[in-house]
Amino acid sequence: MELSRTIKRLRTEQGWSQEMLAEKAYVSRQTVSNWENEKSYPDVHSLLILSGLFGVSLDELIKGDVEIMKDTMKNEDVSRLKKAQLLGVVELFALIFGVALLIEYGGEIGMILGPLLAGILSVCIFMTFHCLEQIKKDNDIQTYHEVLAFMNGETLDDIEKENEHKKRSSQKKLLIFAAVQAAAVLIAGAVMIIRQLL
């Protein structure tokens, strides 16, 4: 992105090392290095600090990157994100209703296949939600969202950020709960099969 080159150029124009900029911006030297090597993108707070340190407007600092960010949010990863969300919902419904119906009405075969299907779907659900989190992490969607909101004159105050963090934490807990429930169904089914065989 353009910002990485802009930060490096403005830093060298000031005659600052990465360590000096890090100290002035209240971040680590590694963070400055990551910004300059396009490994991470500064959050809104850091962008404001950099703007003040370099004596340039925020528009000048991130010129060109806003459009790139918009494109990034609209690229095929967003499509993958939506597909993975839909797939996760379908898998959850299949786990809840499909397995129950198979066990209830499938007879002896259903008693064997139901727990097996529950185990397979549990693994699929875990992999789908892991994929969702990886797409979000790879695209740093939260940071981009903050910058775009700021550029549109909107604010994401600390309360909203905390709510977003809590929401993501709750989603992870729900995923773990679903995985535990699925594992319990699988174990219960396996125990019932073993008892019938004995």
Sequence and secondary structure as in RCSB ss.txt:
>XXXX:A:sequence
MELSRTIKRLRTEQGWSQEMLAEKAYVSRQTVSNWENEKSYPDVHSLLILSGLFGVSLDELIKGDVEIMKDTMKN
EDVSRLKKAQLLGVVELFALIFGVALLIEYGGEIGMILGPLLAGILSVCIFMTFHCLEQIKKDNDIQTYHEVLAF
MNGETLDDIEKENEHKKRSSQKKLLIFAAVQAAAVLIAGAVMIIRQLL
>XXXX:A:secstr
 HHHHHHHHHHHHHT  HHHHHHHHTS HHHHHHHHTTS    HHHHHHHHHHHT  HHHHTTTHHHHHHHHHHS
HHHHHHHHHHHHHHHHHHIIIIIHHHHHHHSHHHHHHHHHHHHHHHHHHHHHHHHHHHHHHHHHTHHHHHHHHHH
HTT    HHHHHHHHHHHHHHHHHHHHHHHHHHHHHHHHHHHHHHHH 
